[in-house]
Amino acid sequence: MESDSFDNTYEEKPEMFGNPYKELQDYFNNRPLRDNLLDLGCGQGRDSLFLASIGYNVTAVDNSQVGVQQMIDRAKSQGLQIDGIVDDIQNLHLEKKFDIILFDMLLHGFEKSTQLDLLSKYSNFLNKEGILCIVYPDDFQADYFLNMLKYLKSDWTLLDEITINDIPRIEGETIDYKFKMMVVLRES
Ligand SMILES: C[S@@+](CC[C@H](N)C(=O)[O-])C[C@H]1O[C@@H](n2cnc3c(N)ncnc32)[C@H](O)[C@@H]1O
């Protein structure tokens, strides 16, 4: 995935992907806990801003400096606290573990070997009983990512695969597919 292009695009389109998907909002609104969440490839922070606004403790990473700055500016203007980091998620060093790790419209864009590396790397930053949330176009299936997780040491259980009908409307682009969000529990 290229990131330079996102800097330019984010400058031109300050709210490129619009609001978080309704289905994602419903899912996170309905969870009883408001725990530590890592948003990988956060872009301009639409998910992170929403999640922080409902009480999650959010760390958000993207290698688009512009996207992260737009998110931080919005967070400040809304009185929200988000720990925004500009970095490549393939090289990122983190000092703490999380209860939830979110990949929204990111993981499917990498080569399969990189997807496996990223799942392996970030499973080490997920607390036991933590959840991994992956949003992908619906030509992928939850099994595709679940089969990769099976190579890792932990045990995983698929809690949900939610169809997202509320797809973003991006100026100048036609999206003629839906997304899905899988939610996987790390059991051990
Ligand atoms: C399709 S956008 C999705 C943004 C956000 N998750 C959302 O749903 O609004 C993908 C994002 O991943 C970021 N990205 C791609 N490769 C990355 C990498 N290696 N490290 C960090 N961010 C990356 C891009 O800069 C871009 O902001």
The ligand as an ORCA input file, in Angstrom:
! r2SCAN-3c Opt
* xyz 0 1
  C      -8.178      2.917      2.807
  S      -7.424      3.936      4.025
  C      -8.429      3.562      5.439
  C      -8.309      4.606      6.517
  C      -9.136      4.332      7.779
  N      -8.854      3.039      8.364
  C     -10.600      4.441      7.500
  O     -11.266      3.414      7.368
  O     -11.063      5.586      7.382
  C      -5.919      3.055      4.385
  C      -4.978      3.833      5.289
  O      -3.884      2.984      5.618
  C      -2.688      3.774      5.652
  N      -1.538      2.891      5.440
  C      -1.267      2.131      4.356
  N      -0.128      1.440      4.548
  C       0.329      1.778      5.784
  C       1.458      1.405      6.547
  N       2.349      0.530      6.085
  N       1.622      1.944      7.778
  C       0.701      2.828      8.260
  N      -0.390      3.222      7.578
  C      -0.583      2.698      6.349
  C      -2.895      4.816      4.548
  O      -2.097      5.957      4.738
  C      -4.392      5.086      4.671
  O      -4.626      6.179      5.534
*
